[in-house]
Amino acid sequence: MRQATIQRETRETQIRVTLHIDGRGQSRVDCPVDFFGHMLESFSRHGLFDLDLSARGDLGVEAHHLVEDCGLVLGQAFSQALGDRSGIARAGFFLMPMDEALAEVAIDLCGRSNCVFQGDWGESLLGTFPPALSLDFLIAFSQAMAATIHATIRCGRSDHHKLEAMFKALGRALRAACRPEPRLQGHVLSSKGIL
């Protein structure tokens, strides 16, 4: 069973994640930043990951600590659930449209963290969520998961649509990367023999 439970408590945030990689896309996200919670639900649904996430933080400062720490905890959960990453496809990508918006995510579960983002969004809040915090989430997620992530918002008018397309694409790309590959017979997909 590829699953994990991770808990992180600091003076700034309290986050608990239970993840089942081979799920059905069911989620229970308890997050005070509603738009960000909606993005995590979309990620879970399109990745077919079962996700139970509870998050609290110092929103009186702003949402940055909470969003970034959710990326850290979620990335740690994937890393723990995948173990040594043997027998998986390792890389995946997806191009996701949402109305007038189009986002692309490519991911490599290579054991090295890197995050590259191309795109733009406005300065307006989405509920209480500043769109730029999406990049802080992606960076923390890639670091904790030891993965390379390239995310591109190709076009779009609505920041809501652009970010939702990106989170859905992230879920779909990660689902492809986590996919078991029976022909590997428990080996990692690397010429080095180890990630």
C-alpha positions as CSV (number, residue, x, y, z in Angstrom):
1,M,0.0,0.0,0.0
2,R,1.6,3.3,-1.1
3,Q,0.4,5.5,1.6
4,A,1.8,7.8,4.3
5,T,0.7,10.1,7.2
6,I,2.9,13.1,8.0
7,Q,2.3,15.7,10.7
8,R,4.2,19.0,11.1
9,E,3.7,21.4,14.0
10,T,5.6,24.6,14.3
11,R,4.9,27.9,16.1
12,E,3.5,29.1,12.7
13,T,1.5,26.1,11.4
14,Q,-0.1,22.8,12.3
15,I,-0.6,20.4,9.4
16,R,-1.5,16.8,9.1
17,V,-1.7,14.8,5.8
18,T,-2.8,11.3,5.1
19,L,-2.2,10.3,1.5
20,H,-3.1,7.1,-0.4
21,I,-1.4,7.2,-3.9
22,D,-3.5,4.4,-5.3
23,G,-6.8,6.0,-4.4
24,R,-9.9,7.2,-6.2
25,G,-9.5,10.9,-6.0
26,Q,-11.4,11.3,-2.8
27,S,-10.4,14.2,-0.5
28,R,-11.2,15.8,2.8
29,V,-9.4,19.2,2.9
30,D,-9.8,21.3,6.0
31,C,-8.0,24.5,5.2
32,P,-8.9,28.0,6.3
33,V,-7.7,29.4,2.9
34,D,-10.7,28.3,0.9
35,F,-9.3,28.8,-2.6
36,F,-6.1,26.9,-1.8
37,G,-8.2,24.1,-0.3
38,H,-10.2,24.0,-3.6
39,M,-6.9,23.7,-5.5
40,L,-5.8,20.8,-3.3
41,E,-9.1,19.1,-3.9
42,S,-8.7,19.5,-7.7
43,F,-5.2,18.1,-7.5
44,S,-6.4,15.1,-5.5
45,R,-9.3,14.4,-7.8
46,H,-7.3,14.6,-11.0
47,G,-4.4,12.7,-9.6
48,L,-6.8,10.0,-8.2
49,F,-5.0,10.4,-4.9
50,D,-7.0,10.0,-1.7
51,L,-6.0,13.0,0.4
52,D,-7.0,13.9,4.0
53,L,-5.4,17.2,4.9
54,S,-5.9,19.4,7.9
55,A,-4.1,22.8,8.1
56,R,-4.1,25.6,10.6
57,G,-1.7,28.6,10.6
58,D,-0.9,32.2,11.5
59,L,-3.2,33.8,9.0
60,G,-3.0,37.0,10.9
61,V,0.5,37.3,9.4
62,E,-0.6,36.1,6.0
63,A,-1.2,32.8,4.2
64,H,2.4,32.2,3.1
65,H,3.5,30.0,6.0
66,L,0.4,27.8,5.7
67,V,0.6,27.3,2.0
68,E,4.4,26.7,2.0
69,D,4.2,24.2,4.8
70,C,1.3,22.3,3.1
71,G,3.7,21.9,0.2
72,L,6.4,20.6,2.5
73,V,4.1,18.1,4.3
74,L,2.4,16.9,1.1
75,G,5.8,16.4,-0.6
76,Q,7.1,14.4,2.4
77,A,4.0,12.2,2.2
78,F,4.5,11.4,-1.4
79,S,8.2,10.8,-0.8
80,Q,7.5,8.4,2.1
81,A,4.7,6.6,0.2
82,L,6.9,6.1,-2.9
83,G,9.8,4.7,-0.8
84,D,12.9,4.1,-3.0
85,R,10.8,4.8,-6.1
86,S,11.5,1.4,-7.7
87,G,9.0,0.1,-10.2
88,I,7.4,3.4,-11.2
89,A,7.3,5.3,-14.5
90,R,9.2,8.2,-12.7
91,A,8.2,11.0,-15.1
92,G,4.9,12.4,-16.4
93,F,3.4,15.4,-18.0
94,F,0.0,16.8,-18.7
95,L,-1.5,19.6,-20.7
96,M,-4.7,20.8,-19.0
97,P,-7.3,23.2,-20.5
98,M,-9.8,25.0,-18.4
99,D,-12.1,27.2,-20.5
100,E,-9.8,29.9,-21.8
101,A,-6.8,28.9,-19.7
102,L,-4.2,26.3,-20.6
103,A,-1.5,24.9,-18.2
104,E,1.2,22.4,-18.6
105,V,3.1,20.5,-15.9
106,A,6.0,18.1,-16.3
107,I,7.4,16.2,-13.3
108,D,10.4,13.9,-12.8
109,L,10.6,12.0,-9.5
110,C,14.4,11.9,-9.9
111,G,15.5,12.5,-6.3
112,R,16.6,16.0,-7.1
113,S,14.5,19.0,-6.4
114,N,14.0,21.8,-8.9
115,C,11.1,24.0,-9.7
116,V,10.7,26.1,-12.8
117,F,7.6,28.2,-13.4
118,Q,6.6,30.3,-16.4
119,G,3.4,32.3,-16.6
120,D,1.8,35.3,-14.9
121,W,-1.2,36.2,-12.9
122,G,-2.7,39.4,-11.5
123,E,-2.4,40.9,-8.1
124,S,-6.0,40.4,-7.1
125,L,-6.8,38.0,-4.3
126,L,-8.8,34.8,-5.1
127,G,-10.9,34.9,-1.9
128,T,-8.1,35.3,0.6
129,F,-5.5,33.6,-1.6
130,P,-2.8,35.6,-3.4
131,P,-2.1,33.7,-6.7
132,A,1.7,34.2,-6.3
133,L,1.6,31.8,-3.3
134,S,1.1,28.9,-5.8
135,L,4.8,29.2,-6.7
136,D,5.8,29.0,-3.0
137,F,3.7,25.8,-2.7
138,L,5.3,24.3,-5.9
139,I,8.8,25.0,-4.7
140,A,8.2,23.5,-1.2
141,F,6.5,20.5,-2.8
142,S,9.3,19.8,-5.2
143,Q,11.9,20.2,-2.4
144,A,10.2,17.9,0.0
145,M,9.4,15.3,-2.7
146,A,12.9,15.6,-4.3
147,A,11.3,16.0,-7.7
148,T,11.8,18.3,-10.6
149,I,8.7,20.2,-11.6
150,H,8.2,22.4,-14.6
151,A,4.9,24.3,-14.6
152,T,3.8,26.6,-17.4
153,I,0.6,28.7,-17.7
154,R,0.4,29.0,-21.5
155,C,-2.6,31.4,-21.6
156,G,-5.7,32.5,-19.8
157,R,-7.7,35.5,-18.7
158,S,-9.0,34.3,-15.3
159,D,-6.5,33.7,-12.6
160,H,-8.9,31.2,-11.1
161,H,-8.9,29.2,-14.3
162,K,-5.2,29.5,-14.8
163,L,-4.4,28.2,-11.3
164,E,-7.0,25.5,-11.4
165,A,-5.7,24.2,-14.7
166,M,-2.2,24.1,-13.2
167,F,-3.2,22.2,-10.1
168,K,-5.2,19.7,-12.2
169,A,-2.2,19.3,-14.5
170,L,0.0,18.7,-11.5
171,G,-2.2,15.9,-10.3
172,R,-2.4,14.3,-13.7
173,A,1.3,14.6,-14.3
174,L,2.1,13.1,-10.9
175,R,-0.4,10.3,-11.4
176,A,1.5,9.3,-14.6
177,A,4.9,9.6,-12.8
178,C,3.7,7.4,-9.9
179,R,2.2,4.8,-12.2
180,P,3.6,1.3,-11.5
181,E,5.7,-0.1,-14.4
182,P,5.6,-3.9,-14.2
183,R,8.5,-4.3,-16.8
184,L,10.9,-2.6,-14.3
185,Q,10.4,-5.6,-11.9
186,G,11.2,-3.5,-8.9
187,H,14.1,-1.6,-10.3
188,V,14.4,2.2,-10.6
189,L,14.1,3.8,-14.0
190,S,17.7,5.2,-14.0
191,S,20.9,4.3,-15.9
192,K,22.7,4.8,-12.5
193,G,20.6,2.1,-10.9
194,I,19.6,4.5,-8.1
195,L,17.9,7.8,-7.8
